[in-house]
Amino acid sequence: MSNELLLPRAARIFISFVALLRANGFAVAPEQTTALLAAIALLGPRDLDDIRQSALATLAPPPERRAAFDRLFDLHFRGSEAISRDDEGEDDETVRLQEEGRGDEEPLLSDDANESGLSATRTEALVERRFAQLATSDALRRLAREAPRRLPRRRGHRRMRTRRGPFADLRRTLRDSVRSDGEILRLGHMKRRQRPRKILLLIDVSGSMKSRTEENMKLAHALVQAASNVEVFTFGTRLTRVTRALRLKRREQALSAAAHLVSDWDGGTRIGDALQAFLAVPRFGGYARGAAVVIVSDGLERGEPDALRDAVAKLSRRAWRLSWLTPLATGPAFRPQTEALVAIERFVDDLVDGGSSASIVAHVLALGRRRAA
């Protein structure tokens, strides 16, 4: 008889919560699980807040992972009600781009919101998205395997010992000279340490990118798991930071959390306004400074091309390298035809194919070939 069958029915939900924490990288000892069950039995909780406090006291998540702990707790015990969708409770990581008071643009219902995914609109459509549980592709496996050594790096301020380098290691040289009665036999050298470069990923989730949204979000999760300094935003008619949700280790849990955060799936396209809003928030704009910025979008802009051009120009000045990946770039001989892509072509370092996970992964991994600056 399995251990699960020996457990009381009321205790199984708490045991499965501990298993969920372990699957997402939390260290929970068997004694802590026993303490959690004892605390709940002793307290006689009247609501979920009492259970949450018992879990915090007995499982002791590290302070830096408290947000992930709370997210997993809400997803496990509250399910789809974990995140409030009320407009009044909209957090500071979501910026609405749709102008207020525009009576000539009535929001579309989800059933009518660009079902074909072939055209771009300005209209905001608030839609709930569900992601299928698909197998991991070869491209995502390659990203997870090669990212730690191939993602772009930069020279840090700290120095390290080396056999050859541009800086003299005086401390080591003088210490070694003591062994030879003050005579310097060999000069020590130092060089700057290599540090991972920040990566900023901006994903278009509008209706015209509908066929690629799921694969792009899966790729974003794989990238966040492979590197610690990746920031991910989605944009359509709203700008939403989804980095915190994608830090959950299990892909199904992470995409489910992101699906609740983003409310403008498959809706209108406001690329210029989204990038302007990104730069207008100092905390967001700081993510782009010195970073490898990757924008995944078809560039089918329905707003003013001047706003898009100005935003891309500002973003390029902050970024270490700015790449625009579009499904429209089907080959090396691609030349932009849309008004938006023509306007931003001179400000981007790369305007290449973004129509498949394999092409996006290949480009992201190739960014590390550039010499660190």
Protein Blocks (a to p, Z undefined) as FASTA:
>chain_A
ZZklmpcfklmmmmmmmmmmmmnopacdfklmmmmmmmmmmnopabfklmmmmmmmmnop
afklmmmmmmmmmmmmnommlpccbfklpcfkbccfbdghiaklccddfklnoknopacc
fbdcddddddddddddfklmmmmmmmmmmgccdddfbdcddfbdfbdcfklmmmmmmmng
opafbdcddddddddddddddddfbfklmmmmmmmmmmmmmmmmmpckbccdddfkbccd
fklmmmpmblklmmmmmmmmpmcghiacdfklmmmmmmmpmklmmmmgopacddddehia
fbdfklmmmmmmmmmmmpmbdcdddfklnbfkbccfbfklmmmmmmpfbdcdfkbfklmm
mmmmmmmmpccZZ
